[in-house]
Amino acid sequence: MSFTKKIITLSLALSSVFAIAQSDTKQVKNQVKHTLSKNATEQILAVVNDEVITMGDFASRLNTLRISGQHFSDEAVLQSLIDEKLMDTFAKERGLTVSDQRVAQAIQNIAAQNGLTPEQMKAASSQYNINWDEYLKNIRQQILIEDLKAAIIRDRINITPHDIEAYLAQNPTGLPKGYKEPVKVEPRFEKRQVVEQYFVPKAISLQHIYIRVPEGSSPETVAAAKAKANEALSKIRKGQKFADVARQYSDGPEAANGGNLGIRMNEDWPALFMNATKNVRDGRTSGVFQAANGFHILRVVERRGLVDQRVKTVNVRLPDPPQPQLSEKEKAAIKEGPVEVEESHVRHILVAINPVVDEQKAYEKIVDIANQLKSGAEFSDLAEKYSDDTSAPLGGDLSWIVRGSADPAFDQAAFSLPLNQVSEPIRTKFGWHIMEVLERRSLDRKSDIRKDVAYEMLYQQQSENILEDWINQLRTQSYIENRLTGFKTAQ
């Protein structure tokens, strides 16, 4: 398994329930699938330099992957946690940090992908027993690791025009042969047991309107009594108080008291009354119903009883497993016929974030540059003086960029900003930018697009090798004790 596949990005998932691990490898493997006790979550599965990875850490990650539809062996999951510890330590030793602003943006993106607001996502986390502060910590760590990986790759990557030509000779569209479009995934469900509280009514308080029909009455008398009952019910439903209508219409002995029958245990009421009110909510009124002695209307004043609980099995839909999606550029690369693409001629100023210049300093610097531009300074002069990009000697000129080829935030600005207007500061994974769009055009760029796609594929291949070599070097320079596999660094 490649290194990049081992480093698994965290996502919103349910709480973990896994097994206690014992000291020997076989027991650890067999028991991670059972329920953890409170003490078991702190049992150590790996030691990485001066830090540890506990069974709780491992169980949480394993459950995250299971819920999100990703399947890896126990060994691969633990190795990914070990590698993340190594990279996290490496980054922190060099002063790399992630701002609260970037964490907030990441949360906003994740929430949007799930059709939620950040506030709704935070509320949902408690429903799934996720510690929100711990989740934010994990997101911050993942951003830090991604930044570190990008920097390592950027320093070591080397793709030549000859490499691209050779790749395209084997893969004319730029995408690997045999590449298939993502297929629709059938919904996945998991049975879970939940504890449900419910109300058990034991007694009920009723009000009563009784329209008497004497024994042996004629059909006309019965019809008149029914009409009187319906008239009373109509007044109640139009807003008159039940007690007032009872005093006016009821033939029952409790009429003078507003029809109040008091409260009794359920079994002490006539079965006819219980049946008539079983679907009537507290404060609501039944319809007219007939008994041997006449017509009745009941109002449920209140029910009293006990709150009990029961275990209920429910079906919960799990998130669909992640699938590769074609970018706009990749879709264009495999399209038949010419490909008209939008391009923007852009110049920019980049203030990179690095161990020397942190998030706050970089932002303050880009704001100062923006103020200088507003005061009339030349864009090209400031780019040459301040920009950390390789385009600085060219006055920040990036030439033409294709829609969909740049960092999402940069790309969005490049194709929405009015011509010859300087942008506000833009945050990307590289740092803070100020941009100006000089021109826009549409061209048939299929050949160039395929070269770009080929470059990206080669970049991905080289990146995996670069990161694999680099993490192997980190491993050899560190103390690692993996109690799942029995591996221990030679001392």
Phi and psi in degrees as a GROMACS rama.xvg file:
@    title "Ramachandran Plot"
@    xaxis  label "Phi"
@    yaxis  label "Psi"
@TYPE xy
-72.6087  157.844  SER-2
-61.4193  -41.809  PHE-3
-64.0074  -29.6114  THR-4
-77.0377  -22.7817  LYS-5
-75.9823  -30.8779  LYS-6
-82.8604  101.977  ILE-7
-100.856  124.832  ILE-8
-71.6633  136.021  THR-9
-72.5525  149.879  LEU-10
-143.081  162.682  SER-11
-60.3339  123.497  LEU-12
-146.009  173.106  ALA-13
-77.636  166.848  LEU-14
-67.6407  160.272  SER-15
-92.1253  140.187  SER-16
-136.438  106.784  VAL-17
-142.86  -177.072  PHE-18
-90.8458  158.916  ALA-19
-72.8574  139.076  ILE-20
-106.937  141.776  ALA-21
-97.9781  -179.872  GLN-22
-71.2453  -31.8954  SER-23
-89.465  154.601  ASP-24
-58.5425  -44.8575  THR-25
-62.1377  -42.6365  LYS-26
-65.3538  -40.1334  GLN-27
-59.1595  -47.4949  VAL-28
-62.3919  -41.4139  LYS-29
-75.1469  -28.4899  ASN-30
-97.729  -7.32073  GLN-31
-68.3866  -7.89552  VAL-32
-96.9088  3.15678  LYS-33
-108.644  179.419  HIS-34
-76.4814  134.923  THR-35
-82.2852  139.261  LEU-36
-83.0757  168.307  SER-37
-60.3092  -41.8958  LYS-38
-70.6717  -29.9978  ASN-39
-65.0534  -29.4216  ALA-40
-62.1686  -23.1956  THR-41
-94.4916  -0.578774  GLU-42
-65.8006  136.498  GLN-43
-83.9166  126.83  ILE-44
-101.261  -27.0217  LEU-45
-153.87  150.489  ALA-46
-118.441  128.363  VAL-47
-126.816  103.444  VAL-48
55.0569  -115.323  ASN-49
-99.6673  9.05286  ASP-50
-116.494  163.232  GLU-51
-126.228  156.509  VAL-52
-116.473  121.102  ILE-53
-94.6249  168.486  THR-54
-60.8673  -33.2676  MET-55
-62.9693  -43.0671  GLY-56
-59.7752  -46.4532  ASP-57
-64.6353  -45.9462  PHE-58
-63.5334  -39.7857  ALA-59
-61.798  -44.9999  SER-60
-67.3226  -42.4721  ARG-61
-61.6828  -40.6439  LEU-62
-69.7269  -37.7287  ASN-63
-56.954  -46.549  THR-64
-66.0175  -41.0299  LEU-65
-62.6892  -45.4098  ARG-66
-65.8671  -36.7025  ILE-67
-83.1063  1.23217  SER-68
87.6759  9.90485  GLY-69
-98.4894  140.766  GLN-70
-125.998  118.405  HIS-71
-134.679  156.066  PHE-72
-70.0724  159.788  SER-73
-56.9054  -41.3943  ASP-74
-62.2274  -42.3036  GLU-75
-66.633  -38.7701  ALA-76
-65.7951  -45.0822  VAL-77
-65.6323  -38.926  LEU-78
-62.7204  -37.2979  GLN-79
-63.9205  -38.1641  SER-80
-66.302  -39.5736  LEU-81
-62.3934  -47.6686  ILE-82
-62.7429  -37.404  ASP-83
-64.9652  -39.0575  GLU-84
-59.8347  -44.6737  LYS-85
-60.6515  -46.8641  LEU-86
-69.6607  -37.7835  MET-87
-62.1263  -43.8214  ASP-88
-63.7463  -44.9845  THR-89
-57.4091  -44.976  PHE-90
-66.9111  -44.249  ALA-91
-67.9108  -34.8537  LYS-92
-63.6287  -23.8196  GLU-93
-100.862  10.7421  ARG-94
76.9323  15.6063  GLY-95
-75.0187  135.473  LEU-96
-136.43  166.765  THR-97
-126.258  126.225  VAL-98
-73.3867  158.869  SER-99
-60.7261  -32.6938  ASP-100
-62.6666  -41.0555  GLN-101
-70.2798  -36.7007  ARG-102
-63.6134  -43.7818  VAL-103
-61.7621  -39.2301  ALA-104
-66.1166  -39.4719  GLN-105
-63.4337  -42.7139  ALA-106
-62.5582  -40.7647  ILE-107
-62.4214  -40.8786  GLN-108
-65.8761  -44.9907  ASN-109
-63.186  -42.8146  ILE-110
-61.2737  -44.6122  ALA-111
-61.9491  -38.5154  ALA-112
-63.5486  -25.62  GLN-113
-100.946  9.90817  ASN-114
69.5725  31.0449  GLY-115
-126.221  163.918  LEU-116
-90.211  161.486  THR-117
-56.2862  -35.9534  PRO-118
-66.669  -41.6072  GLU-119
-66.3934  -36.1918  GLN-120
-65.4896  -41.0727  MET-121
-63.9567  -41.4875  LYS-122
-63.9867  -38.9596  ALA-123
-65.8501  -30.7435  ALA-124
-61.5247  -37.1195  SER-125
-69.1591  -32.4884  SER-126
-63.077  -34.2788  GLN-127
-96.3228  12.9166  TYR-128
60.2695  35.4595  ASN-129
-96.3184  129.775  ILE-130
-74.2393  112.553  ASN-131
-63.6754  -42.2905  TRP-132
-62.4101  -39.6155  ASP-133
-67.6595  -36.8911  GLU-134
-63.8046  -44.3935  TYR-135
-61.8757  -38.9992  LEU-136
-61.0547  -43.1832  LYS-137
-65.8408  -39.6246  ASN-138
-62.2538  -44.4548  ILE-139
-60.3666  -42.1362  ARG-140
-64.1306  -41.0723  GLN-141
-65.65  -39.4071  GLN-142
-63.4352  -43.1631  ILE-143
-59.3338  -44.7058  LEU-144
-65.3475  -41.4643  ILE-145
-63.9649  -40.6206  GLU-146
-60.9796  -43.5097  ASP-147
-63.6718  -46.0511  LEU-148
-60.3601  -41.8178  LYS-149
-61.5417  -39.4658  ALA-150
-68.3459  -41.6649  ALA-151
-61.8427  -45.1632  ILE-152
-64.722  -45.1242  ILE-153
-58.0057  -35.8037  ARG-154
-76.3451  -19.4387  ASP-155
-118.427  -13.1703  ARG-156
-68.0013  142.933  ILE-157
-151.496  100.999  ASN-158
-121.563  120.924  ILE-159
-97.861  161.023  THR-160
-56.1426  -35.2534  PRO-161
-64.0636  -38.9572  HIS-162
-59.9096  -42.0812  ASP-163
-66.6008  -44.0428  ILE-164
-61.9838  -42.6505  GLU-165
-64.896  -38.4958  ALA-166
-66.7785  -43.5986  TYR-167
-66.9483  -27.5731  LEU-168
-63.217  -31.3337  ALA-169
-92.3561  -27.0005  GLN-170
-134.421  82.274  ASN-171
-57.135  -31.6812  PRO-172
-84.5337  -10.6105  THR-173
96.6163  -24.0571  GLY-174
-91.0418  148.327  LEU-175
-59.1917  147.865  PRO-176
-60.9524  142.766  LYS-177
82.3191  4.23848  GLY-178
-64.8685  133.841  TYR-179
-117.471  144.762  LYS-180
-62.967  147.119  GLU-181
-57.9844  141.945  PRO-182
-102.348  156.557  VAL-183
-68.5936  133.466  LYS-184
-100.49  132.357  VAL-185
-68.3654  141.99  GLU-186
-57.7553  143.085  PRO-187
-113.621  138.023  ARG-188
-125.964  153.769  PHE-189
-133.641  133.648  GLU-190
-79.8968  130.896  LYS-191
-133.328  148.877  ARG-192
-98.735  129.476  GLN-193
-124.665  150.484  VAL-194
-92.1131  121.638  VAL-195
-114.351  128.536  GLU-196
-90.2412  143.379  GLN-197
-148.654  157.652  TYR-198
-95.3736  131.653  PHE-199
-110.739  102.31  VAL-200
-70.035  135.218  PRO-201
-116.299  -26.0042  LYS-202
-143.889  157.451  ALA-203
-142.776  140.272  ILE-204
-106.712  130.665  SER-205
-128.039  151.204  LEU-206
-113.343  153.328  GLN-207
-139.61  134.901  HIS-208
-118.414  125.61  ILE-209
-122.592  121.382  TYR-210
-106.853  108.56  ILE-211
-74.4853  140.258  ARG-212
-124.867  109.68  VAL-213
-61.6813  150.889  PRO-214
-61.7693  135.852  GLU-215
80.5832  14.5365  GLY-216
-66.3891  152.446  SER-217
-72.5473  160.875  SER-218
-56.5726  -34.1323  PRO-219
-65.7916  -39.6903  GLU-220
-65.6987  -41.8586  THR-221
-62.0441  -43.8715  VAL-222
-63.791  -39.9813  ALA-223
-64.9357  -39.6435  ALA-224
-65.0303  -40.5398  ALA-225
-65.1466  -40.9449  LYS-226
-62.7475  -39.3693  ALA-227
-63.3538  -41.6828  LYS-228
-64.3649  -42.7173  ALA-229
-65.3697  -35.7723  ASN-230
-64.0039  -43.0994  GLU-231
-61.6577  -44.7596  ALA-232
-63.0902  -39.409  LEU-233
-60.5507  -41.4449  SER-234
-64.5469  -39.5712  LYS-235
-62.7287  -44.0083  ILE-236
-72.6484  -16.7355  ARG-237
-89.317  0.608817  LYS-238
116.455  -6.24146  GLY-239
-71.0484  148.345  GLN-240
-68.3443  139.668  LYS-241
-56.6101  -42.3652  PHE-242
-61.7697  -40.8076  ALA-243
-66.5353  -41.3047  ASP-244
-67.3875  -37.8416  VAL-245
-61.9109  -43.0824  ALA-246
-62.7223  -34.051  ARG-247
-80.5261  -35.8065  GLN-248
-112.038  -30.5774  TYR-249
-72.3945  141.662  SER-250
-96.8313  2.57722  ASP-251
-78.1043  156.388  GLY-252
-64.6183  -19.8568  PRO-253
-90.6565  5.12188  GLU-254
-57.3623  -43.1966  ALA-255
-62.6341  -22.2564  ALA-256
-97.438  22.8352  ASN-257
75.0064  18.9866  GLY-258
78.6039  11.9543  GLY-259
-72.4247  119.101  ASN-260
-97.4775  -6.46459  LEU-261
81.9892  -169.926  GLY-262
-111.333  138.163  ILE-263
-141.348  159.33  ARG-264
-62.8208  149.204  MET-265
-53.6849  -41.9602  ASN-266
-71.0953  -12.3818  GLU-267
-89.488  -7.78737  ASP-268
-89.695  153.14  TRP-269
-59.0714  141.942  PRO-270
-56.8529  -33.6331  ALA-271
-60.4716  -41.1044  LEU-272
-68.3282  -41.6001  PHE-273
-65.6772  -39.8868  MET-274
-65.9843  -38.113  ASN-275
-69.9967  -23.8666  ALA-276
-111.194  3.11815  THR-277
-62.7977  -27.5661  LYS-278
-109.516  14.252  ASN-279
-98.0459  124.496  VAL-280
-74.8911  159.332  ARG-281
-56.1398  135.205  ASP-282
86.73  -5.88072  GLY-283
-104.283  168.865  ARG-284
-117.795  143.142  THR-285
-75.1021  172.511  SER-286
-81.2483  -179.641  GLY-287
-75.6744  130.295  VAL-288
-132.594  151.409  PHE-289
-103.845  140.481  GLN-290
-126.405  179.844  ALA-291
-62.8868  -29.785  ALA-292
-98.0435  0.728065  ASN-293
146.822  -154.824  GLY-294
-113.308  148.066  PHE-295
-134.091  149.488  HIS-296
-133.062  134.43  ILE-297
-122.55  143.265  LEU-298
-117.327  129.284  ARG-299
-84.1608  109.788  VAL-300
-73.2721  -52.5704  VAL-301
-166.056  159.957  GLU-302
-117.083  147.012  ARG-303
-127.002  148.911  ARG-304
-179.928  -149.331  GLY-305
-121.027  152.197  LEU-306
-98.8215  119.489  VAL-307
-116.519  174.295  ASP-308
-139.236  155.284  GLN-309
-145.977  155.781  ARG-310
-89.6459  128.372  VAL-311
-125.131  137.566  LYS-312
-94.4341  126.394  THR-313
-125.531  154.403  VAL-314
-95.3288  121.85  ASN-315
-113.243  127.781  VAL-316
-76.2712  131.6  ARG-317
-90.5137  154.115  LEU-318
-60.8155  147.453  PRO-319
-67.5451  142.003  ASP-320
-62.5303  146.274  PRO-321
-63.9011  142.013  PRO-322
-128.907  145.691  GLN-323
-65.4444  136.373  PRO-324
-117.107  138.626  GLN-325
-71.0058  132.886  LEU-326
-75.3781  168.975  SER-327
-59.7648  -37.5868  GLU-328
-65.5168  -42.3505  LYS-329
-67.3853  -36.479  GLU-330
-62.8699  -39.777  LYS-331
-66.5453  -34.7996  ALA-332
-65.4792  -31.9684  ALA-333
-98.1804  2.42479  ILE-334
-72.5305  143.289  LYS-335
-77.6987  144.38  GLU-336
79.0729  -175.663  GLY-337
-64.8298  153.902  PRO-338
-121.734  105.214  VAL-339
-81.2024  120.241  GLU-340
-123.633  150.432  VAL-341
-86.5298  138.331  GLU-342
-131.29  147.44  GLU-343
-123.248  133.725  SER-344
-88.4787  113.634  HIS-345
-123.932  143.77  VAL-346
-125.548  150.534  ARG-347
-150.522  166.623  HIS-348
-123.947  126.532  ILE-349
-112.735  129.453  LEU-350
-109.551  105.145  VAL-351
-76.9394  150.059  ALA-352
-99.1556  127.703  ILE-353
-151.608  -177.74  ASN-354
-58.6164  -24.1967  PRO-355
-88.3692  -41.4295  VAL-356
-111.014  107.461  VAL-357
-83.8611  -177.961  ASP-358
-55.8468  -48.5021  GLU-359
-65.6787  -44.5739  GLN-360
-63.9042  -40.8282  LYS-361
-63.3861  -42.6054  ALA-362
-65.1814  -43.731  TYR-363
-61.3244  -37.8165  GLU-364
-67.8784  -43.0194  LYS-365
-67.7659  -34.7756  ILE-366
-65.6643  -39.9687  VAL-367
-62.773  -41.8249  ASP-368
-63.6054  -42.3773  ILE-369
-60.241  -40.7265  ALA-370
-65.687  -37.6014  ASN-371
-63.3373  -39.9218  GLN-372
-64.5538  -40.4445  LEU-373
-65.9082  -24.6119  LYS-374
-86.4791  0.249471  SER-375
109.087  3.03612  GLY-376
-66.4364  152.001  ALA-377
-76.0567  132.034  GLU-378
-57.6515  -48.2874  PHE-379
-63.3768  -36.2173  SER-380
-65.569  -44.2335  ASP-381
-68.6182  -34.8281  LEU-382
-62.9468  -45.8601  ALA-383
-62.6742  -35.4064  GLU-384
-80.7694  -39.6125  LYS-385
-113.979  -25.4438  TYR-386
-67.5686  139.072  SER-387
-92.5618  2.14605  ASP-388
-85.9957  158.131  ASP-389
-66.6008  -12.8596  THR-390
-82.7838  -0.850038  SER-391
-54.5542  -46.7977  ALA-392
-61.834  -18.7437  PRO-393
-96.7624  17.1777  LEU-394
72.6722  21.8896  GLY-395
84.8526  6.58014  GLY-396
-72.8628  118.087  ASP-397
-94.4518  0.453318  LEU-398
63.5759  -142.873  SER-399
-94.2806  132.142  TRP-400
-118.315  144.331  ILE-401
-88.5148  140.159  VAL-402
-55.7225  130.604  ARG-403
90.6392  0.454264  GLY-404
-98.1148  -12.3442  SER-405
-108.391  176.083  ALA-406
-51.1705  139.188  ASP-407
-51.571  -44.0789  PRO-408
-67.5418  -40.2406  ALA-409
-66.1777  -44.1898  PHE-410
-62.3642  -42.8901  ASP-411
-60.6367  -42.2683  GLN-412
-69.2261  -38.7552  ALA-413
-63.3088  -25.0701  ALA-414
-115.766  12.3461  PHE-415
-127.534  -20.7534  SER-416
-70.1202  133.704  LEU-417
-59.5477  149.815  PRO-418
-60.5462  142.344  LEU-419
60.4105  27.3839  ASN-420
-118.907  130.648  GLN-421
-79.1238  134.274  VAL-422
-76.8693  166.584  SER-423
-74.9378  166.47  GLU-424
-55.9306  136.97  PRO-425
-120.034  129.783  ILE-426
-98.152  125.693  ARG-427
-126.419  -178.009  THR-428
-68.0302  -14.0218  LYS-429
-90.0574  -21.735  PHE-430
145.331  -148.8  GLY-431
-105.696  136.747  TRP-432
-124.655  154.505  HIS-433
-123.661  137.005  ILE-434
-129.566  152.093  MET-435
-137.167  131.548  GLU-436
-96.8883  119.894  VAL-437
-90.681  -38.0856  LEU-438
-150.848  162.269  GLU-439
-136.917  151.299  ARG-440
-157.907  166.573  ARG-441
-123.917  130.243  SER-442
-139.384  159.592  LEU-443
-79.7624  108.015  ASP-444
-122.574  30.6177  ARG-445
-57.4833  -45.5783  LYS-446
-60.2328  -46.4919  SER-447
-66.7962  -36.9112  ASP-448
-62.843  -43.1756  ILE-449
-64.5417  -34.7258  ARG-450
-66.0886  -40.1275  LYS-451
-63.3874  -43.4742  ASP-452
-63.8733  -41.3905  VAL-453
-60.6811  -42.5447  ALA-454
-59.8053  -43.9756  TYR-455
-64.2067  -38.5584  GLU-456
-65.9047  -43.0002  MET-457
-65.9494  -37.6279  LEU-458
-60.2257  -43.3416  TYR-459
-63.8553  -43.7343  GLN-460
-62.5644  -48.3933  GLN-461
-65.1568  -37.1573  GLN-462
-59.3382  -43.2406  SER-463
-60.8485  -43.322  GLU-464
-67.3623  -41.9681  ASN-465
-61.3151  -47.5339  ILE-466
-67.921  -37.1638  LEU-467
-61.6574  -45.6419  GLU-468
-63.7777  -42.7297  ASP-469
-66.3069  -44.5337  TRP-470
-68.7285  -32.7777  ILE-471
-62.295  -38.284  ASN-472
-65.7829  -42.0543  GLN-473
-60.3604  -40.8693  LEU-474
-62.8489  -42.3261  ARG-475
-68.1937  -22.7869  THR-476
-93.6168  3.66454  GLN-477
-124.995  160.889  SER-478
-92.0558  122.762  TYR-479
-131.23  129.812  ILE-480
-126.429  109.903  GLU-481
-102.534  104.854  ASN-482
-81.2251  -6.12506  ARG-483
-81.9846  -39.5693  LEU-484
-101.048  -15.5678  THR-485
88.5049  1.7647  GLY-486
-73.7659  140.192  PHE-487
-145.268  134.153  LYS-488
-62.0347  136.947  THR-489
-62.6256  136.22  ALA-490
